[in-house]
Amino acid sequence: MPRFAVAGSLVALLSVGFISCGGGSGSATEVVDLHGAGATFPGALYDKWFKAYVAAHPTVRIDYQPVGSGAGVTQFTNKTVDFGASDAAMTDDEIAKVDRGVQLLPMTAGSVVLAYNLPDLKSPLRLSRAAYSGIFLGKIAKWNDPAIAAANPGVTLPASNITVVHRADSSGTTFVFTQHLSAISPAWQAGPGTSKAPNWPTGIGAKGTEGVTAQIKQTPGAIGYVEYGYAQQTGQPMAQLENKSGAYVTASTASSQAALAGAVLPDNLRLFLPDPDGAASYPIVTYTWLLLYRQSDKPAATEVLKDVIRYCLGDGQSVSESMGYIPLPPNVVAADLKALDNVK
């Protein structure tokens, strides 16, 4: 079963229904079914949270489908789900298309890493900003290119071709990564730019985080961008990246928290960090959001959904770090809980 798959017992229904119980007595217990879809980036964490909540609340069933941020926003806009999820917070134009109103809630944070497949490389790969932007622009095509070698003195790099692997679907992770490339590379900003589904200058596409990771694993010489926790749990080598201060930083809880430390969350809870300051900061870090309707046509289900979210913002945060995600700072949790009152 795929890592992000939700257990089969969490049936995907959209309405409030009933199940029989109690030895043929004819009594019934109200059951609430919640259906959500969207980002793959936090998919493993959402799966963990929702299963834990359901285990403690037998009359609640939750189905979350990690179909990608773009598809999640589309399904949320089309009102075919009870909630959506996206690594790219909805824009004002996207929000305007939802007549029920939209409440964005940052639920966790994490890093985007560059995973690679160089079996004979014994030392961690270091990539300068010029090197990894050049790789994804298709301007650096060999692993022993001088731009890569300069940051890896004493390391024998292969003369083999670089195979770029990118997302084939509309992806919030892609949005985060291309937003960062636009911030550090004028050539990228003027070319593909920031997008959930850019016109890639080079490489092969794969669907979802799982697809990108699988393609990297089976392709010697490959490199691609994936979520840190997933790369960590699947044993993918990850490059040390040059940050804004010129330091080469490994993705970790500490380096990601350093990137978030100086950021001020605005009232709309929509915060992007395309190129964080700080010598200890990992350079590609993002929040990821749940998408809620401010006005619901299913009050009972909405109250349950809000209780699920309170669990995720409370006890649920304790499992974030062990899965490669960044626990929310207390001020962000407080802002989320206050914003949850906007959901009726």
Buried (B, 14 or more C-beta within 10 A) or exposed (E): EEBBBBBEEBBBBBEBEEEEBEEEEEEEEEBBBBBBBBBBBBBBBBBBBBBBBBEEBEBBBBBBBBBBBBBBBBBBBEEEBBBBBBBBBBEEEBBEEBEBBBBBBBBBBBBBBBBBBBEEBEEEBBBBBBBBBBBBBBBBEBBEBEBBBEBBEEBEBBEEEBBBBBBBBBBBBBBBBBBBBBBBBEBBBEBBEBBBBBEBBBBBBBBBBBBBBBBBBEBBBBBBBBBBBBBBEBEBBBBBBBBBEEBBBBBBBEBBBBBBEEBEBEEEBBBBBBBBBBEBBBBBBBBBBBBBBEEBEBEEBBBBBBBBBBBBBEEBBEBBBEBBBBBBBEEBBEBBBEBBEEBB
